[in-house]
Amino acid sequence: MKKEQTTRPLSGYMMLLVFIVLLTATITTIALRELYLLFIAIPFILLLLPGFFVVNPNTSKVLVLFGAYKGTVKGNGFFWANPFLSKQAISLRARNFDSDRVKVNDQIGNPILINVILVWKVKDTYKAAFEVDHYEEFVRVQTDAAVRKLAGSYPYDNFDDEQAEVTLRSGMHEVNEALEAEITERLAIAGIEVTEARIGYLAYAPEIASSMLKRQQAVAIVAARKKIVEGAVGMVEDALKQLSDDNIVSFDEPRKAAMVSNLMVVLCGDKEATPVINTGS
């Protein structure tokens, strides 16, 4: 397989001087009425003109002569080359690609919406020009395929799989590294260098978003309740121990159970407790 070969054509300024000399000679020939010399000068002038071209900074020209690759011009400036060469311009600048949001299933089958932000540039102009058709479209399609594969390799979160250490939502660093490696491998055939690849948008699909939000809220409430109960048990235990140690009051088992019940209700209730003073016993 061929690789990129850089080349530097003749200076365009030197050939421009030759063109001006020929043009001056042609005008002189017309003035002197030596018309037979026009048949020599005019073909040369017409052949010189297509050979001039300009290469701007961070751009390149791929030179092809009747189907044969002759090299790539990467140095910027004004040049002249064989007028029969075709000159395909390929930009070497870094480009941003913000993919469309696609609906895919994560590892456990939940439908999610995801898109990727990709920064890329052409590294090998030969591969970009001849190994694939329309390398920009190739980047778009392969990036979309990589995102779909990545989304199916991880769960969105670990609600359904508590053993999952890396998820799309929490393991952004690892997921972005895996995404960049996958896209780099896919785009290598087109001579594309991936500068950065990361997830730009991630959410549940609309049809399950509300249900998943309720589940997240329920999990958060359960976790908060668990923490409250753990704290309340410790407080009740300390209260009973202190009352017993200081001989403030003595409880038999039924009263101790009632005290624990009342304290747990007060400490774990959603609303402030309303005290009731019992003056009859």
Accessible surface in RSA format (square Angstrom, percent):
REM  Atomic radii and reference values for relative SASA: ProtOr
REM  Chains: A
REM  Algorithm: Lee & Richards
REM  Probe-radius: 1.40
REM  Slices: 20
REM RES _ NUM      All-atoms   Total-Side   Main-Chain    Non-polar    All polar
REM                ABS   REL    ABS   REL    ABS   REL    ABS   REL    ABS   REL
RES MET A   1   162.67  84.2  80.66  53.4  82.01 195.3  76.68  65.2  85.99 113.9
RES LYS A   2   109.00  53.2  99.39  61.0   9.61  22.9  74.44  67.0  34.56  36.8
RES LYS A   3   145.83  71.1 140.63  86.3   5.20  12.4  82.98  74.7  62.86  67.0
RES GLU A   4    40.95  23.5  19.75  14.9  21.20  50.5   5.50  10.6  35.45  28.9
RES GLN A   5   109.26  61.1 104.51  76.4   4.75  11.3  32.26  68.7  77.00  58.4
RES THR A   6    93.84  66.7  66.54  67.5  27.30  65.1  34.17  45.9  59.67  90.2
RES THR A   7    51.48  36.6  37.07  37.6  14.41  34.3  19.41  26.1  32.07  48.5
RES ARG A   8   169.66  71.2 140.96  71.9  28.70  68.3  62.14  84.9 107.52  65.2
RES PRO A   9    25.41  18.5   4.18   3.8  21.23  77.2  17.04  14.1   8.37  52.0
RES LEU A  10    90.65  50.5  86.10  61.6   4.55  11.4  89.08  62.6   1.57   4.2
RES SER A  11    52.09  44.0  43.53  58.1   8.56  19.7  36.44  77.6  15.65  21.9
RES GLY A  12     0.00   0.0   0.00   N/A   0.00   0.0   0.00   0.0   0.00   0.0
RES TYR A  13   150.05  70.1 143.30  81.5   6.75  17.6 103.68  77.9  46.37  57.2
RES MET A  14    96.55  50.0  89.00  58.9   7.56  18.0  55.62  47.3  40.93  54.2
RES MET A  15    22.66  11.7  22.66  15.0   0.00   0.0  15.74  13.4   6.93   9.2
RES LEU A  16    68.08  37.9  68.08  48.7   0.00   0.0  68.08  47.8   0.00   0.0
RES LEU A  17   113.26  63.1 111.73  79.9   1.53   3.8 112.87  79.3   0.39   1.0
RES VAL A  18    62.86  41.4  61.16  55.4   1.71   4.1  62.86  54.6   0.00   0.0
RES PHE A  19    29.02  14.5  29.02  18.0   0.00   0.0  29.02  17.6   0.00   0.0
RES ILE A  20    87.25  49.7  87.19  65.0   0.07   0.2  87.19  62.8   0.07   0.2
RES VAL A  21    89.42  58.8  86.19  78.0   3.22   7.8  88.46  76.9   0.95   2.6
RES LEU A  22    41.66  23.2  41.66  29.8   0.00   0.0  41.66  29.3   0.00   0.0
RES LEU A  23    73.82  41.1  73.82  52.8   0.00   0.0  73.82  51.8   0.00   0.0
RES THR A  24    76.63  54.5  75.52  76.6   1.11   2.6  59.86  80.4  16.77  25.3
RES ALA A  25    47.35  43.5  39.66  61.2   7.69  17.5  46.16  65.0   1.18   3.1
RES THR A  26    10.50   7.5  10.45  10.6   0.04   0.1  10.50  14.1   0.00   0.0
RES ILE A  27   106.39  60.5 105.49  78.6   0.90   2.2 105.58  76.0   0.81   2.2
RES THR A  28    65.06  46.3  61.74  62.6   3.32   7.9  47.63  64.0  17.43  26.4
RES THR A  29    12.55   8.9  10.87  11.0   1.68   4.0   1.92   2.6  10.63  16.1
RES ILE A  30    93.69  53.3  86.76  64.6   6.93  16.7  86.76  62.5   6.93  18.8
RES ALA A  31    79.50  73.1  44.24  68.3  35.27  80.2  55.40  78.0  24.11  63.9
RES LEU A  32   119.86  66.8 101.66  72.7  18.20  45.7 105.39  74.0  14.47  38.9
RES ARG A  33   199.91  83.9 180.78  92.2  19.13  45.5  55.05  75.2 144.86  87.8
RES GLU A  34    67.22  38.6  66.27  50.1   0.95   2.3  13.89  26.9  53.33  43.5
RES LEU A  35   100.62  56.0  98.48  70.5   2.14   5.4  98.48  69.2   2.14   5.8
RES TYR A  36   140.96  65.8 132.52  75.4   8.44  22.0  99.14  74.5  41.82  51.6
RES LEU A  37    63.79  35.5  62.97  45.1   0.82   2.1  62.97  44.2   0.82   2.2
RES LEU A  38    29.09  16.2  28.92  20.7   0.17   0.4  29.03  20.4   0.06   0.2
RES PHE A  39   164.09  82.1 147.77  91.5  16.31  42.5 151.99  92.1  12.10  34.6
RES ILE A  40   104.74  59.6 100.20  74.6   4.55  11.0 104.21  75.0   0.53   1.4
RES ALA A  41    12.45  11.4  10.93  16.9   1.52   3.5  12.45  17.5   0.00   0.0
RES ILE A  42    74.92  42.6  74.92  55.8   0.00   0.0  74.92  54.0   0.00   0.0
RES PRO A  43    61.60  44.9  57.42  52.3   4.18  15.2  61.34  50.6   0.25   1.6
RES PHE A  44   112.91  56.5 112.43  69.6   0.48   1.2 112.58  68.3   0.33   0.9
RES ILE A  45    17.00   9.7  17.00  12.7   0.00   0.0  17.00  12.2   0.00   0.0
RES LEU A  46   110.97  61.8 102.57  73.4   8.40  21.1 102.81  72.2   8.16  22.0
RES LEU A  47    83.42  46.5  83.31  59.6   0.11   0.3  83.42  58.6   0.00   0.0
RES LEU A  48    15.27   8.5  15.20  10.9   0.07   0.2  15.27  10.7   0.00   0.0
RES LEU A  49    90.46  50.4  80.61  57.7   9.85  24.8  80.83  56.8   9.63  25.9
RES PRO A  50    73.62  53.7  51.85  47.3  21.78  79.2  64.98  53.6   8.65  53.7
RES GLY A  51     0.00   0.0   0.00   N/A   0.00   0.0   0.00   0.0   0.00   0.0
RES PHE A  52    38.93  19.5  20.91  13.0  18.02  46.9  21.02  12.7  17.92  51.3
RES PHE A  53    17.41   8.7   8.81   5.5   8.60  22.4  17.41  10.6   0.00   0.0
RES VAL A  54    82.96  54.6  70.72  64.0  12.24  29.5  70.72  61.4  12.24  33.2
RES VAL A  55     2.39   1.6   0.26   0.2   2.13   5.1   0.73   0.6   1.66   4.5
RES ASN A  56    81.77  56.4  79.78  77.1   1.99   4.8   6.95  16.7  74.82  72.3
RES PRO A  57    85.07  62.0  82.28  75.0   2.79  10.1  84.43  69.7   0.64   4.0
RES ASN A  58    94.59  65.2  83.28  80.5  11.31  27.2   4.24  10.2  90.35  87.3
RES THR A  59    22.63  16.1  22.62  22.9   0.00   0.0  19.81  26.6   2.82   4.3
RES SER A  60     0.53   0.4   0.00   0.0   0.53   1.2   0.01   0.0   0.52   0.7
RES LYS A  61    41.75  20.4  41.75  25.6   0.00   0.0   5.83   5.2  35.92  38.3
RES VAL A  62     0.17   0.1   0.00   0.0   0.17   0.4   0.00   0.0   0.17   0.5
RES LEU A  63     6.24   3.5   6.24   4.5   0.00   0.0   6.24   4.4   0.00   0.0
RES VAL A  64    22.96  15.1  21.96  19.9   1.00   2.4  21.96  19.1   1.00   2.7
RES LEU A  65    41.73  23.2  38.90  27.8   2.83   7.1  38.90  27.3   2.83   7.6
RES PHE A  66   169.77  84.9 126.98  78.7  42.79 111.3 141.02  85.5  28.75  82.3
RES GLY A  67    73.31  90.4   0.00   N/A  73.31  90.4  34.77  95.4  38.54  86.3
RES ALA A  68    41.54  38.2  36.23  55.9   5.31  12.1  41.49  58.4   0.05   0.1
RES TYR A  69    21.48  10.0   7.08   4.0  14.40  37.5   7.20   5.4  14.28  17.6
RES LYS A  70   103.73  50.6  82.27  50.5  21.46  51.1  35.05  31.5  68.68  73.2
RES GLY A  71     0.56   0.7   0.00   N/A   0.56   0.7   0.56   1.5   0.00   0.0
RES THR A  72     0.00   0.0   0.00   0.0   0.00   0.0   0.00   0.0   0.00   0.0
RES VAL A  73     0.55   0.4   0.55   0.5   0.00   0.0   0.55   0.5   0.00   0.0
RES LYS A  74    68.71  33.5  53.36  32.7  15.35  36.6  31.29  28.2  37.42  39.9
RES GLY A  75    30.13  37.2   0.00   N/A  30.13  37.2  22.59  62.0   7.54  16.9
RES ASN A  76    83.11  57.3  70.13  67.8  12.98  31.2   1.17   2.8  81.94  79.2
RES GLY A  77    28.55  35.2   0.00   N/A  28.55  35.2  27.97  76.7   0.58   1.3
RES PHE A  78    45.56  22.8  37.70  23.4   7.86  20.5  37.70  22.9   7.86  22.5
RES PHE A  79     5.63   2.8   5.63   3.5   0.00   0.0   5.63   3.4   0.00   0.0
RES TRP A  80    35.65  14.3  35.35  17.1   0.30   0.7  35.35  18.8   0.30   0.5
RES ALA A  81     8.59   7.9   3.85   5.9   4.73  10.8   8.59  12.1   0.00   0.0
RES ASN A  82    59.02  40.7  51.54  49.8   7.48  18.0  17.75  42.7  41.26  39.9
RES PRO A  83    29.65  21.6  14.54  13.3  15.11  54.9  14.54  12.0  15.11  93.9
RES PHE A  84   118.83  59.5 101.08  62.6  17.75  46.2 106.26  64.4  12.57  36.0
RES LEU A  85    20.28  11.3  13.06   9.3   7.21  18.1  13.36   9.4   6.92  18.6
RES SER A  86    65.19  55.1  56.44  75.3   8.76  20.2  53.79 114.5  11.41  16.0
RES LYS A  87    49.04  23.9  20.15  12.4  28.89  68.8  15.51  14.0  33.53  35.7
RES GLN A  88    79.60  44.5  73.05  53.4   6.56  15.6  36.62  77.9  42.98  32.6
RES ALA A  89    67.63  62.2  43.33  66.9  24.30  55.3  43.42  61.1  24.21  64.1
RES ILE A  90     1.46   0.8   0.25   0.2   1.20   2.9   1.46   1.0   0.00   0.0
RES SER A  91    29.67  25.1  24.27  32.4   5.40  12.4  21.49  45.8   8.18  11.5
RES LEU A  92    31.24  17.4  24.49  17.5   6.74  16.9  24.49  17.2   6.74  18.1
RES ARG A  93   115.15  48.3 112.45  57.3   2.70   6.4  45.22  61.8  69.93  42.4
RES ALA A  94    66.78  61.4  37.79  58.3  28.98  65.9  38.10  53.7  28.67  76.0
RES ARG A  95    52.21  21.9  45.97  23.4   6.24  14.8  39.30  53.7  12.91   7.8
RES ASN A  96   122.27  84.3  90.95  87.9  31.31  75.4  26.55  63.9  95.71  92.5
RES PHE A  97    41.76  20.9  39.93  24.7   1.82   4.7  41.76  25.3   0.00   0.0
RES ASP A  98    96.94  67.9  73.41  73.1  23.53  55.6  30.15  71.0  66.79  66.6
RES SER A  99    13.15  11.1   7.17   9.6   5.99  13.8   6.90  14.7   6.26   8.8
RES ASP A 100   114.02  79.9 102.98 102.5  11.04  26.1  31.25  73.6  82.77  82.5
RES ARG A 101   143.58  60.3 116.90  59.6  26.68  63.5  29.43  40.2 114.15  69.2
RES VAL A 102    18.23  12.0  14.39  13.0   3.84   9.3  18.23  15.8   0.00   0.0
RES LYS A 103   108.40  52.9  87.91  53.9  20.49  48.8  51.18  46.1  57.23  61.0
RES VAL A 104    14.68   9.7   6.73   6.1   7.95  19.2  14.68  12.8   0.00   0.0
RES ASN A 105    89.91  62.0  79.78  77.1  10.12  24.4  13.76  33.1  76.15  73.6
RES ASP A 106     5.82   4.1   0.00   0.0   5.82  13.8   0.00   0.0   5.82   5.8
RES GLN A 107    98.30  55.0  70.95  51.9  27.35  65.1  20.81  44.3  77.49  58.8
RES ILE A 108    67.61  38.5  32.61  24.3  35.00  84.4  41.50  29.9  26.11  70.9
RES GLY A 109    42.55  52.5   0.00   N/A  42.55  52.5  25.21  69.2  17.34  38.8
RES ASN A 110    20.13  13.9  19.71  19.1   0.42   1.0   0.42   1.0  19.71  19.1
RES PRO A 111    28.56  20.8  28.56  26.0   0.00   0.0  28.56  23.6   0.00   0.0
RES ILE A 112     0.00   0.0   0.00   0.0   0.00   0.0   0.00   0.0   0.00   0.0
RES LEU A 113    33.37  18.6  33.37  23.9   0.00   0.0  33.37  23.4   0.00   0.0
RES ILE A 114     0.66   0.4   0.66   0.5   0.00   0.0   0.66   0.5   0.00   0.0
RES ASN A 115    10.97   7.6  10.64  10.3   0.33   0.8   0.30   0.7  10.66  10.3
RES VAL A 116     0.53   0.4   0.53   0.5   0.00   0.0   0.53   0.5   0.00   0.0
RES ILE A 117    45.09  25.7  44.84  33.4   0.25   0.6  44.84  32.3   0.25   0.7
RES LEU A 118     0.00   0.0   0.00   0.0   0.00   0.0   0.00   0.0   0.00   0.0
RES VAL A 119    28.79  18.9  28.79  26.1   0.00   0.0  28.79  25.0   0.00   0.0
RES TRP A 120    10.99   4.4  10.99   5.3   0.00   0.0   8.94   4.8   2.05   3.3
RES LYS A 121    73.09  35.7  73.09  44.8   0.00   0.0  15.47  13.9  57.61  61.4
RES VAL A 122     5.83   3.8   0.00   0.0   5.83  14.0   0.00   0.0   5.83  15.8
RES LYS A 123   137.98  67.3 126.38  77.5  11.59  27.6  76.29  68.7  61.68  65.7
RES ASP A 124    25.42  17.8  24.70  24.6   0.72   1.7  10.71  25.2  14.71  14.7
RES THR A 125     0.00   0.0   0.00   0.0   0.00   0.0   0.00   0.0   0.00   0.0
RES TYR A 126    28.40  13.3  28.40  16.2   0.00   0.0   2.28   1.7  26.12  32.2
RES LYS A 127    46.17  22.5  46.17  28.3   0.00   0.0   3.50   3.1  42.67  45.5
RES ALA A 128     2.24   2.1   0.00   0.0   2.24   5.1   0.00   0.0   2.24   5.9
RES ALA A 129    19.83  18.2   0.00   0.0  19.83  45.1   0.78   1.1  19.05  50.5
RES PHE A 130    86.71  43.4  53.22  33.0  33.49  87.2  57.55  34.9  29.17  83.5
RES GLU A 131    59.82  34.3  35.26  26.7  24.56  58.5   3.61   7.0  56.22  45.9
RES VAL A 132    20.33  13.4   7.02   6.4  13.31  32.1  16.01  13.9   4.32  11.7
RES ASP A 133   126.38  88.5 107.65 107.1  18.72  44.3  25.54  60.1 100.83 100.6
RES HIS A 134   148.64  81.2 130.79  90.9  17.85  45.7  89.40  92.1  59.23  68.9
RES TYR A 135    25.31  11.8  25.16  14.3   0.14   0.4  16.86  12.7   8.45  10.4
RES GLU A 136    95.23  54.7  87.66  66.3   7.57  18.0  28.29  54.7  66.94  54.7
RES GLU A 137    83.07  47.7  79.40  60.1   3.68   8.8  41.88  81.0  41.20  33.6
RES PHE A 138    40.95  20.5  36.25  22.5   4.70  12.2  40.69  24.7   0.27   0.8
RES VAL A 139     1.97   1.3   1.97   1.8   0.00   0.0   1.97   1.7   0.00   0.0
RES ARG A 140   104.81  44.0 104.32  53.2   0.49   1.2  40.50  55.4  64.31  39.0
RES VAL A 141    67.67  44.5  65.75  59.5   1.92   4.6  66.77  58.0   0.90   2.4
RES GLN A 142    39.47  22.1  39.38  28.8   0.08   0.2   0.94   2.0  38.53  29.2
RES THR A 143     0.00   0.0   0.00   0.0   0.00   0.0   0.00   0.0   0.00   0.0
RES ASP A 144    39.20  27.5  38.38  38.2   0.82   1.9  10.72  25.2  28.48  28.4
RES ALA A 145    33.36  30.7  27.23  42.0   6.13  14.0  30.47  42.9   2.89   7.7
RES ALA A 146     0.00   0.0   0.00   0.0   0.00   0.0   0.00   0.0   0.00   0.0
RES VAL A 147     2.98   2.0   2.98   2.7   0.00   0.0   2.98   2.6   0.00   0.0
RES ARG A 148   111.42  46.8 102.65  52.3   8.78  20.9  40.13  54.8  71.30  43.2
RES LYS A 149   116.66  56.9 103.71  63.6  12.96  30.9  73.45  66.1  43.21  46.0
RES LEU A 150     9.43   5.3   6.07   4.3   3.36   8.5   9.40   6.6   0.03   0.1
RES ALA A 151     0.00   0.0   0.00   0.0   0.00   0.0   0.00   0.0   0.00   0.0
RES GLY A 152    36.87  45.5   0.00   N/A  36.87  45.5  19.58  53.7  17.29  38.7
RES SER A 153    53.13  44.9  37.59  50.2  15.55  35.8  25.05  53.3  28.09  39.3
RES TYR A 154    45.72  21.3  45.72  26.0   0.00   0.0  22.04  16.6  23.68  29.2
RES PRO A 155     3.50   2.5   3.50   3.2   0.00   0.0   3.50   2.9   0.00   0.0
RES TYR A 156    17.65   8.2  17.65  10.0   0.00   0.0   0.19   0.1  17.46  21.5
RES ASP A 157     1.67   1.2   1.26   1.3   0.40   1.0   1.49   3.5   0.18   0.2
RES ASN A 158    62.53  43.1  60.91  58.9   1.62   3.9   1.49   3.6  61.04  59.0
RES PHE A 159    52.40  26.2  29.15  18.1  23.24  60.5  31.52  19.1  20.88  59.7
RES ASP A 160    86.10  60.3  48.39  48.2  37.71  89.2  22.77  53.6  63.33  63.2
RES ASP A 161    48.53  34.0  45.42  45.2   3.11   7.4  11.02  25.9  37.51  37.4
RES GLU A 162   142.80  82.0 118.09  89.3  24.70  58.8  34.98  67.7 107.82  88.0
RES GLN A 163   156.73  87.6 138.27 101.1  18.46  44.0  57.90 123.2  98.84  75.0
RES ALA A 164    19.54  18.0   5.22   8.1  14.32  32.6  14.61  20.6   4.93  13.1
RES GLU A 165   165.59  95.1 130.34  98.6  35.25  83.9  51.29  99.2 114.30  93.3
RES VAL A 166    46.63  30.7  40.56  36.7   6.06  14.6  40.75  35.4   5.87  15.9
RES THR A 167     2.25   1.6   2.25   2.3   0.00   0.0   1.18   1.6   1.07   1.6
RES LEU A 168     0.00   0.0   0.00   0.0   0.00   0.0   0.00   0.0   0.00   0.0
RES ARG A 169   114.17  47.9  99.19  50.6  14.98  35.7  29.74  40.6  84.43  51.2
RES SER A 170    86.26  72.9  49.70  66.3  36.56  84.2  48.45 103.2  37.81  53.0
RES GLY A 171     8.09  10.0   0.00   N/A   8.09  10.0   8.09  22.2   0.00   0.0
RES MET A 172    69.82  36.2  68.36  45.2   1.46   3.5  65.83  56.0   3.99   5.3
RES HIS A 173   127.45  69.7 119.33  82.9   8.11  20.8  84.82  87.4  42.63  49.6
RES GLU A 174    84.78  48.7  80.67  61.0   4.11   9.8  35.05  67.8  49.73  40.6
RES VAL A 175     0.00   0.0   0.00   0.0   0.00   0.0   0.00   0.0   0.00   0.0
RES ASN A 176    33.66  23.2  33.06  32.0   0.59   1.4  12.29  29.6  21.36  20.6
RES GLU A 177   100.77  57.9  92.41  69.9   8.36  19.9  39.22  75.9  61.55  50.3
RES ALA A 178    35.12  32.3  22.59  34.9  12.53  28.5  30.84  43.4   4.28  11.3
RES LEU A 179     0.34   0.2   0.34   0.2   0.00   0.0   0.34   0.2   0.00   0.0
RES GLU A 180    61.78  35.5  61.78  46.7   0.00   0.0  10.02  19.4  51.75  42.3
RES ALA A 181    63.50  58.4  50.95  78.6  12.55  28.6  58.75  82.7   4.76  12.6
RES GLU A 182    32.00  18.4  29.46  22.3   2.55   6.1   9.59  18.5  22.42  18.3
RES ILE A 183     0.19   0.1   0.12   0.1   0.07   0.2   0.19   0.1   0.00   0.0
RES THR A 184    58.29  41.5  58.29  59.1   0.00   0.0  53.95  72.5   4.34   6.6
RES GLU A 185   134.38  77.1 115.66  87.5  18.72  44.6  47.43  91.7  86.95  71.0
RES ARG A 186    68.16  28.6  56.37  28.7  11.79  28.1  20.32  27.8  47.84  29.0
RES LEU A 187     0.00   0.0   0.00   0.0   0.00   0.0   0.00   0.0   0.00   0.0
RES ALA A 188    51.76  47.6  45.61  70.4   6.15  14.0  49.78  70.1   1.98   5.2
RES ILE A 189    94.22  53.6  84.05  62.6  10.17  24.5  92.36  66.5   1.86   5.0
RES ALA A 190     0.00   0.0   0.00   0.0   0.00   0.0   0.00   0.0   0.00   0.0
RES GLY A 191     6.30   7.8   0.00   N/A   6.30   7.8   6.30  17.3   0.00   0.0
RES ILE A 192     8.71   5.0   0.00   0.0   8.71  21.0   0.21   0.2   8.50  23.1
RES GLU A 193    68.04  39.1  63.52  48.1   4.52  10.8  18.07  34.9  49.97  40.8
RES VAL A 194    15.09   9.9   0.00   0.0  15.09  36.4   0.00   0.0  15.09  40.9
RES THR A 195    76.68  54.5  53.78  54.5  22.90  54.6  55.76  74.9  20.92  31.6
RES GLU A 196    72.37  41.5  72.08  54.5   0.30   0.7  25.03  48.4  47.34  38.7
RES ALA A 197     2.53   2.3   0.00   0.0   2.53   5.8   0.00   0.0   2.53   6.7
RES ARG A 198    97.33  40.9  97.33  49.6   0.00   0.0  23.65  32.3  73.68  44.7
RES ILE A 199    15.61   8.9   2.04   1.5  13.57  32.7   2.04   1.5  13.57  36.8
RES GLY A 200    39.03  48.1   0.00   N/A  39.03  48.1   5.09  14.0  33.94  76.0
RES TYR A 201    70.26  32.8  65.20  37.1   5.06  13.2  45.36  34.1  24.89  30.7
RES LEU A 202    32.57  18.1   8.35   6.0  24.22  60.9   8.35   5.9  24.22  65.2
RES ALA A 203    25.01  23.0  24.77  38.2   0.24   0.5  25.01  35.2   0.00   0.0
RES TYR A 204    17.77   8.3   9.51   5.4   8.26  21.5   9.51   7.1   8.26  10.2
RES ALA A 205     0.00   0.0   0.00   0.0   0.00   0.0   0.00   0.0   0.00   0.0
RES PRO A 206    95.81  69.8  75.04  68.4  20.77  75.5  80.02  66.1  15.79  98.1
RES GLU A 207   103.97  59.7  67.94  51.4  36.03  85.8  61.07 118.1  42.90  35.0
RES ILE A 208    34.46  19.6  34.20  25.5   0.26   0.6  34.46  24.8   0.00   0.0
RES ALA A 209    39.50  36.3  34.81  53.7   4.69  10.7  35.53  50.0   3.98  10.5
RES SER A 210    70.58  59.6  64.36  85.9   6.22  14.3  44.57  94.9  26.01  36.4
RES SER A 211    68.45  57.8  61.20  81.7   7.25  16.7  29.97  63.8  38.48  53.9
RES MET A 212    23.75  12.3  23.75  15.7   0.00   0.0  21.40  18.2   2.35   3.1
RES LEU A 213    97.46  54.3  95.58  68.4   1.88   4.7  96.93  68.1   0.53   1.4
RES LYS A 214   145.64  71.0 140.96  86.5   4.68  11.1  83.70  75.3  61.94  66.0
RES ARG A 215    64.72  27.2  58.94  30.0   5.78  13.8  52.28  71.5  12.44   7.5
RES GLN A 216    51.64  28.9  47.13  34.4   4.51  10.7  14.95  31.8  36.69  27.8
RES GLN A 217    94.91  53.1  90.83  66.4   4.09   9.7  32.25  68.6  62.66  47.5
RES ALA A 218    49.64  45.6  45.41  70.1   4.24   9.6  49.24  69.3   0.40   1.1
RES VAL A 219    66.57  43.8  63.54  57.5   3.04   7.3  65.84  57.2   0.74   2.0
RES ALA A 220    61.07  56.1  49.56  76.5  11.50  26.2  56.75  79.9   4.32  11.4
RES ILE A 221   104.99  59.7 102.39  76.3   2.61   6.3 104.97  75.6   0.02   0.0
RES VAL A 222   100.71  66.3  98.79  89.4   1.92   4.6 100.02  86.9   0.68   1.9
RES ALA A 223    58.51  53.8  47.81  73.8  10.70  24.3  52.92  74.5   5.59  14.8
RES ALA A 224    52.36  48.1  43.32  66.9   9.04  20.6  51.63  72.7   0.74   2.0
RES ARG A 225    81.91  34.4  81.90  41.7   0.01   0.0  41.75  57.1  40.15  24.3
RES LYS A 226   134.53  65.6 127.53  78.2   7.01  16.7  76.79  69.1  57.75  61.5
RES LYS A 227   149.46  72.9 143.61  88.1   5.85  13.9  93.15  83.8  56.32  60.0
RES ILE A 228    74.13  42.2  65.49  48.8   8.64  20.8  72.35  52.1   1.79   4.8
RES VAL A 229    63.90  42.0  63.90  57.9   0.00   0.0  63.90  55.5   0.00   0.0
RES GLU A 230    93.85  53.9  78.25  59.2  15.60  37.1  44.11  85.3  49.74  40.6
RES GLY A 231    37.93  46.8   0.00   N/A  37.93  46.8  35.65  97.8   2.28   5.1
RES ALA A 232     2.83   2.6   0.84   1.3   1.99   4.5   1.51   2.1   1.32   3.5
RES VAL A 233    77.02  50.7  75.24  68.1   1.79   4.3  76.26  66.3   0.77   2.1
RES GLY A 234    28.35  35.0   0.00   N/A  28.35  35.0  28.00  76.8   0.34   0.8
RES MET A 235   110.40  57.2 103.05  68.2   7.35  17.5  82.47  70.1  27.93  37.0
RES VAL A 236     7.77   5.1   7.14   6.5   0.63   1.5   7.77   6.8   0.00   0.0
RES GLU A 237   112.08  64.3 105.88  80.1   6.20  14.8  37.01  71.6  75.07  61.3
RES ASP A 238    93.74  65.7  89.89  89.5   3.85   9.1  28.56  67.2  65.18  65.0
RES ALA A 239    36.57  33.6  28.37  43.8   8.20  18.7  36.04  50.8   0.53   1.4
RES LEU A 240    28.42  15.8  24.60  17.6   3.82   9.6  24.84  17.4   3.58   9.6
RES LYS A 241   129.10  63.0 121.81  74.7   7.29  17.4  91.92  82.7  37.18  39.6
RES GLN A 242   114.17  63.8 110.38  80.7   3.80   9.0  27.48  58.5  86.70  65.8
RES LEU A 243    43.49  24.2  43.49  31.1   0.00   0.0  43.49  30.5   0.00   0.0
RES SER A 244    71.38  60.3  60.17  80.3  11.21  25.8  26.85  57.2  44.53  62.4
RES ASP A 245    88.47  62.0  59.74  59.5  28.73  67.9  28.68  67.5  59.79  59.6
RES ASP A 246    81.63  57.2  55.93  55.7  25.70  60.8  19.27  45.4  62.36  62.2
RES ASN A 247   133.67  92.2 104.04 100.5  29.62  71.3  30.44  73.3 103.23  99.8
RES ILE A 248   114.05  64.9  82.44  61.4  31.61  76.2  88.03  63.4  26.02  70.6
RES VAL A 249    63.38  41.7  51.48  46.6  11.89  28.7  59.18  51.4   4.20  11.4
RES SER A 250   107.53  90.9  79.59 106.2  27.94  64.4  49.73 105.9  57.80  81.0
RES PHE A 251    49.06  24.5  24.54  15.2  24.52  63.8  25.04  15.2  24.01  68.7
RES ASP A 252    81.74  57.3  68.06  67.7  13.68  32.3  42.91 101.0  38.83  38.7
RES GLU A 253   123.55  70.9 118.96  90.0   4.59  10.9  62.47 120.8  61.09  49.9
RES PRO A 254    97.23  70.9  82.89  75.6  14.33  52.1  91.37  75.4   5.85  36.4
RES ARG A 255   160.73  67.5 156.86  80.0   3.87   9.2  36.93  50.5 123.80  75.0
RES LYS A 256    77.64  37.9  77.64  47.6   0.00   0.0  31.02  27.9  46.62  49.7
RES ALA A 257    62.91  57.8  50.67  78.2  12.24  27.9  58.15  81.9   4.76  12.6
RES ALA A 258    52.59  48.4  44.54  68.7   8.05  18.3  52.08  73.3   0.51   1.4
RES MET A 259    56.19  29.1  53.50  35.4   2.69   6.4  44.40  37.8  11.78  15.6
RES VAL A 260    50.42  33.2  50.42  45.6   0.00   0.0  50.42  43.8   0.00   0.0
RES SER A 261    59.97  50.7  52.76  70.4   7.21  16.6  29.56  62.9  30.41  42.6
RES ASN A 262    91.94  63.4  89.97  86.9   1.97   4.7  21.23  51.1  70.71  68.3
RES LEU A 263    48.81  27.2  48.76  34.9   0.05   0.1  48.81  34.3   0.00   0.0
RES MET A 264    44.95  23.3  43.83  29.0   1.12   2.7  42.19  35.9   2.76   3.7
RES VAL A 265   102.19  67.2  93.88  85.0   8.31  20.0 100.09  87.0   2.09   5.7
RES VAL A 266    78.03  51.3  64.70  58.6  13.33  32.1  65.56  57.0  12.47  33.8
RES LEU A 267    58.53  32.6  36.87  26.4  21.65  54.4  39.47  27.7  19.05  51.3
RES CYS A 268    26.87  20.3  21.17  23.6   5.70  13.4  20.47  51.9   6.40   6.9
RES GLY A 269    41.60  51.3   0.00   N/A  41.60  51.3  22.52  61.8  19.08  42.7
RES ASP A 270   120.75  84.6  77.05  76.7  43.70 103.3  33.85  79.7  86.90  86.7
RES LYS A 271   181.56  88.6 163.28 100.2  18.28  43.5 113.46 102.1  68.11  72.5
RES GLU A 272   170.97  98.2 143.31 108.4  27.66  65.9  64.60 125.0 106.36  86.8
RES ALA A 273    53.21  48.9  22.13  34.2  31.08  70.7  31.01  43.7  22.20  58.8
RES THR A 274   118.26  84.1  96.69  98.0  21.57  51.4  66.45  89.3  51.81  78.3
RES PRO A 275   118.95  86.7  93.23  85.0  25.72  93.5 103.67  85.6  15.28  95.0
RES VAL A 276   135.92  89.4 103.58  93.8  32.34  77.9 106.61  92.6  29.31  79.5
RES ILE A 277   150.89  85.9 124.23  92.5  26.66  64.3 127.70  92.0  23.18  62.9
RES ASN A 278   107.89  74.4  82.73  79.9  25.16  60.6  33.33  80.2  74.56  72.1
RES THR A 279   127.95  91.0  89.72  91.0  38.23  91.1  63.67  85.5  64.28  97.2
RES GLY A 280    71.82  88.6   0.00   N/A  71.82  88.6  37.41 102.7  34.41  77.1
RES SER A 281   127.04 107.3  57.36  76.6  69.68 160.5  81.76 174.1  45.28  63.4
END  Absolute sums over single chains surface
CHAIN  1 A    17798.7      14840.6       2958.1      10725.9       7072.8
END  Absolute sums over all chains
TOTAL         17798.7      14840.6       2958.1      10725.9       7072.8
